[in-house]
Amino acid sequence: MLEGAAGHGITFVLAMISATVFLILRCQRLGRPFGPSSRWLALVVITLTALATTLVALVVTGLNDELRALVGLVAPSGLWLGYMRQRQDGRRSLGQEVMTFWLASLLERLHQAMAEDREVWCESRVDDTWSTHQLSMAAEHYHERIRQRMSADERRRERVQSRLQAIERRLDVAALIEDGAGKSKVVTALSSSPVTRKTRYQRYLNDFARLHGVLVHDAERELMRLLDSAYRCGLRSLARYDPAVLEVAKARSHP
């Protein structure tokens, strides 16, 4: 009996390891499964998967130690791969629904928690008190760091360069308004790029204060999307842009 208990204990441990690895691989392009808001849900998913695997080993009698270990390693990935195939082809029997309902509901909650962690991370790197110039400098700073650390395929897929250009085009018009430019000059600037050539901006041509606020807000949201891309690509050590620190460094380099 003790040998059987020890064998199932080993199966459980191997299943925990297998489920952890598979969860990390599955969430690679989504975020951190072990972030501040998601870690407990991730542990629940891993533990329940390992328990289900161990129960399979208990039901299937007569397994030797090697086969029992194989169940621990393979069963978690088999359960998850089966669930993903069913999600993709849309054909799910009642039995499949019952078997994977707990996994589907937990994964949905895990994805929500990961999204919350991602949003908090992005928001911590954008300050709504920044001036237009500081926001533009922050965008260039983040873009340069992201460009250096992303592969060419990742930069192309995440539209890194076009996001920076979208931020700059909006902030260029916002800067014109701050400088007191006339309506004709602002209209020309808005028309110079597809990013700003939108009805959303045209409707505020008689209210420059409102137009300025909308342009800056949209630039901030685009910067958040750029940071979101960095987070999902694993660049979570990206430091927060600090205008004061960079100004001091610039002053020391140009005495």
Buried (B, 14 or more C-beta within 10 A) or exposed (E): EEEEEEBBEBBBBBBBBBBBBBBBEBBEEBBBBBBEBBBEBBBBBBBBBBBBBBBBBEEEEEBEEEEBBBBBBBBBBBBBEBBEEBEEEEEBEEEEEEBBEBBBEBBEBBBEBBBBBBBEBBEEBBBEEBEBEBBBBBBBBBBEBBBEBBEEEBBEEBBBEEBBBBBBBBBBBBBBBBEEBEEEBBBEBBEEBEBBEEEEBEEBEEEBEEBBBBBBEBBBBBBBBBBBBBBBBBBBEBEEBEBEEBEEEEEEEEE
